[in-house]
Amino acid sequence: MQPLIRMTGITRYFGQFCAVRNFNLELSQGEILGLLGPNGAGKSTTMRILSGCLGASLGDVWLDGFDLFKEPLQAKQAIGYLPENPPLYPELTVDEYLLFCARLRAVRKSETSAALDRAKALCGLGREGSRLIRNLSKGFQQRVGIAQAIIHKPRVIILDEPTSGLDPNQIIEIRELIRTLGESHGVILSTHILPEVQSVCDRVLILNNGRTVYTEYLAKPGHGKCDRLRVRLACSPGESAMAALQGVVEVTVLGESRFSLLLDDSCSTEAVAKQIIQQDWGLLELVPDKQNLEQIFYRLTTADEVEG
Amino acid sequence: MLAIFLKELRSLFLSPLAWSLMVALQLVLAWLFLVQLEQYLQIQPKLAGLENAPGVTALVIAPLLDSAAMVIMLLVPLLTMGMFSRESGSGALDLLFSSPVSMTAIVVGKYFAVLTLLAIVITLIALMPLSLLLGARPDMGSLAAALFALVLASAAYAALGLWISSMTKQPAVAAVLSYALLLLLWIINLNGSGEIGSPLQQLSLSSHFQRMLSGLVTSADIAYFLLLILTGLILCIHRLERLRIEG
């Protein structure tokens, strides 16, 4: 199957400043990719290039089999894009605005009203249709922005910080929505909220200073085995005693009576817990220590500053 | 293109700007029309004795439409100033850029929306000279030529205003620059020589407009206006393309 998005060697200079350097990406249907990075890492630039709002200095973008730079009209038919600031017209009502977007993306006349209802229902805008966008709260404006991006059922959805400005309940709703969309579309979203990526995305890509520094598939919560545990004990037996436990390959001391244990493939979490309890070390805490995104992010995005 | 045209037209009429401009224009021109008419009535007895005396078309309609061209010039930059600058300021331009529409469709769609509004304005203006039909017989040929000139001049203003709107993020800056450009084009023939056919005369909006206003429609004058319009639109398309590519 051909990927929905293929970006090869994308490089973008602003004058002398290189915002994105040699960016490569493939995304297929049913995948949700989280684009992470500190401010100014090149997330938005990458997404703008991908959506056709910005040219690239070098490289190619293929969307749904069309070359974005050579056949822009066909390629753009495949995308829905929510920029950092939702591109709204405050003087229009939600319905008028979405109707305009549907026409702009060549939704068939007979299907427009169904498309409008569907997009509004998905984004929780069912009752806001006749309100002026100017009078909507920031959260609702953000939803209108998302509705605009999905109204023509694009194969690729590009969301630049979709949950910014939303309250916690809305954030949960929007994440739910993104997960639903991810089943039938390819979704790229950028954010700097790390748990968001962990809860929504199948894959993560970390950018720093315009370079891709990390890309990895994320295990869905509940799937896969956790190979690292973090434990806190009431009476610490010391590092060597911990290392002597069966199935423990490596012990890292995190603090007084706090350890991070690396387990070998055959050893289960229960087995380690059982051993610790049998030793009567006073187990206070035992949590799966996903080599978590936060640490990876911190390591990768700060290392450069020291070097540079 | 149709979607953009309809949306822009709606936006134009949703803002009080278009309505207030139409009111102001109508008010000013109606007053000028009355003044011209009054003057004409005062000198009419003297004209009756003259052979080949200028009629109501030359003495009332031509000056009225001449002023109309000036007043519309003051109005158009206010209409076009926000066409692109507001969107590029608010980021709404990204919606158009990420949609499957060509730059040409975006520019032409917006241009036709302004033209439609101007067509309404000119129709309203045309009603004033046409009201003279109640009591006089104006030269319909000259009137048609003068209205045609007004349409062409307004269309040229709009094209240039649209182009300038694409150059900045601030509507006010776009308006100021459009005024500068249009006024300069209008008065660029005011230098010493003033001979017909000099390059500055050729470049000037007013010399072409005046000729058509007097009832003389030549293809050279029409070509001048069409060229201005095309220049404005093409520059605008290029400017947007560069804005998209260079960010």
Interface residues (C-beta under 8 A of the other chain):
Chain A: F14 T45 R48 S51 G52 C53 L54 G55 P72 L73 Q74 K76 Q77 I79 Y81 P83 E84 N85 P86 P87 L88 Y89 E91 L92 E96 F100 C101 R103 L104 R105 A106 Q148
Chain B: L2 A3 I4 L6 K7 R10 S11 L14 S15 S90 G91 A92 L93 D94 L95 L96 F97 S98 S99 P100 V101 S102 R244 I245 E246 G247
